[in-house]
Amino acid sequence: MKRISVFLLFCLFLAGISVAADYNILNYGAKNGQLSTVAIQKAVDECSAAGGGRVVIPAGTFVTGTIFLKSNVNIYLENGAVLQGSKDLKDYSRDGRSPGMVYCEDAINVGISGTGTIDANGDAFYDFSKNHVYDEFDKSRVRQKENYMPEGTFFTDGPVKRKPKPGMTLVFFHCTNVAISGITIKDTPSWATRFGFCDGVLIDGITIQNNPLVPNSDGIHCTISRNIRISNCNISAGDDAIVLTGFPKDEETPGLNTTEQKLPQYGNKTIYSENMTVTNCVLKSSSAGIRIGYGQHPIRRCTFSNIVIHDSHRGIGIFAHDASNIEDLIFSNIIIETRLFNGQWWGHGEPIHLSSISRFEGQPAGQIKNVQFNNINAIGEQGILVFGQKESPMENIRFNNVQLRMRKGKETMCYGGNFDLRPATPKAMQIFEHDIPGIYAGHVNGLTIRDFNLSWSNDLPDFFTHGIECNDVKDLLINDFVGTGNPNAPGSEKVKLVNSAYRK
């Protein structure tokens, strides 16, 4: 009886596939090289009304404004197909909003697949002759004082100045079962993808090619979503490449609020951003290759493995800058190469950064707990930073088999020798002068460093100092550390302890 039931279910599954039709946008009036938003939307609407299927984008270039994706519809881009974003903002205007190219809300079983390209035309919405700069930190607190990002300088690493622009390119809010595979996404004016309040996200084999000078052109950005699988992706982003955060649509209001989750039918109904696995990806970022944190919802249960992060401003960043906690993260088998960028990008060349500091005045910061880094091979122009505070100490942080080579870069003297905790309050804590050890740890309860191999290039300035520096660290274990302090820094120590003691 059991075998018969399984066979019947399999037959029903095949039957469901056979009745799902293709809806070619040419049959709805789409024209190669012309604005085809209306035709594409008609295909999506008819496909959804009939119970679902594929909306097929054939070979050619089809210009579009905002398309509203609906349940049980997959947009399929054939080989040679280009879905190109319009350069006219009016083509994205809906009900006073300016969504991006594909917008989907409160839906189930949706996705985009194929071997074609989504070209968002992002460069049309930026002025590449000017920088994007704003008042964010106190220059009197940084090592270089007024010579840090001097006025009148054009910063060649960007970010460049925004003009009015469309919203994020692919947006899924309150969706269940979202799948993105195979496609290339390029030149987005803002985040390439956003998955907000989603439950069940599968992303496999996609390429994201964004302009590294464009601010906020994140790659894959998940907010208050769960059960996320990302694999086999190649991402180059003008901001963070892969992100998991805990903020809703409004990220600038402190305090946990679940009202937005209760009304829709689909999506994540828990308070957690959780259950993310990322594997076999190559990442490049003008900020962080991997970013975990910010937001009022807690984050937990994530694994990252077999990843290369290269030519990035920061490798891995974990930020408890709101009252929510971040816990149970494992990073394994990762190669990291970072450098200092000029211009107003967050990050300072750290291969690994963990910080607990509030970004809202009068609000507490959350804690970072139970985080492992295993088999990490890193080259960086800054050290590893583990920055807790007395009122929000980190707990159980482990480094196992980490190799770090510290090197001097072209921007070391202009930007180096500072800690960057942005976004943080007070303003004095955004960026401030600090000597740079191989690993700096402050206010940690339970820190393990095993099999750490540290080397220094021979031309580093003397603000690169100790091998390991610990301040107010309890239950500290250092075992099999091979390395020294910076040979160019008089008085540097292999291990510098302040209000800390360690066991071997």
C-alpha positions, 0 to 999 in steps of 0.5 A: 500500500505504501509503495502504491501511495508513493507511486500515485504521488509521483504521477500527480507530480508529473501531471502537475509539471505537464499542465504548467504552460509556457507564456512567451512574452512575444505573444503578448506584444513584447518587442526586441529593443523596445519598452515591453513592461505591459506585455511582460505583465500581461504574460505574468498575470495570465500565467498566474490566473491559469494556475502557474507556469513559466513566463519565457523571455526569449533571446533578444533585449527587452526593456522594462520598468517594474514587473509585479511577479505573482504566485506560481510564476517563474520568469525564465530567461532563455540563452541570449535573453536580456531583460534590461531596465529602463533608464526612465524613472517614470517606468518604475512609478507605481502608486507613489513608489519606485520599485525596481525591475521585479517586485513580488509580495505575499506570494508562494512558489515564485522564481527567476531562472534560465541562462539569460541576463537581467541588466538593470542599467544602474550606471544611468542613475549615478554621476561618476565625476563626483563622490558620494560623501556625507558627515559621518565621523569625527576627523579629530578622532582618526590617526590622520586627522584632516588628512583622512579623506581630505576635502576636494579629493576625488576618491578613485575607489568610489563610492560615486554620487547618486542621482534619483534612481529606481528601487532594488532590482529583484525584490521578494517580500513575504514570500514562501518558496523562492528560487533563483538559478542560473541567471546573470544580474548586472549593473544594479543601481541599488541592491541586486536582490532583496528577500524580506520576511521570506521563508524558503529561499534557494539561490544557485549558480547565479552571477552578479556583476555590479559596478564596484564604484556604486554605493549600496549595490549589494549582491544577495541581501536577506532581511528577516528571512529563514531557510536560505540556501545559497550555492555556486554563485559568483558575486561582485558587488559595490557594497556587501556581497552576501548579507543576512540582517534583522531589520524590516522595511524601516531599518532606522527605527529601534525596537522589535516590531512584528506587526508587518509579519502578521498581515500577509499570508506567506513568508517568515512568521517567526522573529528570527533571521535564521537557517542560512547556508552558503557554500561554494561561492566566490565573492568580491565587495567594496565593503564586506564579502559576507555581512551578518547583522544590524536590525531589531530581529535576532539572527542565528544558525548559519553556516558558510563554507568553501568560499573565496573572498577577494579584493574586498574592503572587509572579508567577514563582518558580524555586527550586533549594533541593535538590541538583538543577539547574533549566535550559532555561526560557523565559517569554514574553509574560507580564503580571504584577501582584503585591502584598504579602499579610499573613499567613504566605504565602511570597512578598513581592510579587516579579514574578519570583524566582529563588533557589538556597539549600539547604533542608536543613542540610549539603546543597548547593543546585542551580543555575539555568541557561539561563533567559529572560524575554522580553516581560514587563510587570509591576507589583509591590510588590517588585523582581525577585530573582535570588539565587544563592550563591557555592557555587551560582551561577546561569548564563546568565540573560536578561531581554529587553524587561521593563517593571517599575513599582514601586508602594507597597501597603497592606502595604508598611510592614508587610512590605516591605524584606525578601527572602523565600527560604523554605524555606531553611536556616539559619533566618536566611535564610528572611526577612531585611532587605534594600533593594529595587532594581528588579532585584537579582542576586547570584552569577550567571555570565552575566546579560543585561538588554536593553530594561529599562524601570523606573519608580517610584511617587512615594510609595515609602519609601527602602528601595526603592533602585537601579535595578539592583544586582549583586553578584558577577555575571560576564559582565554585559551591560546594554543599553538600560536606561531608568530610575533609582534610586528618587527618594525614596532618597538615594544611590540609583543607576541601576546599583549594582555590587559585585564586578561590571562590565558591558558595553553 
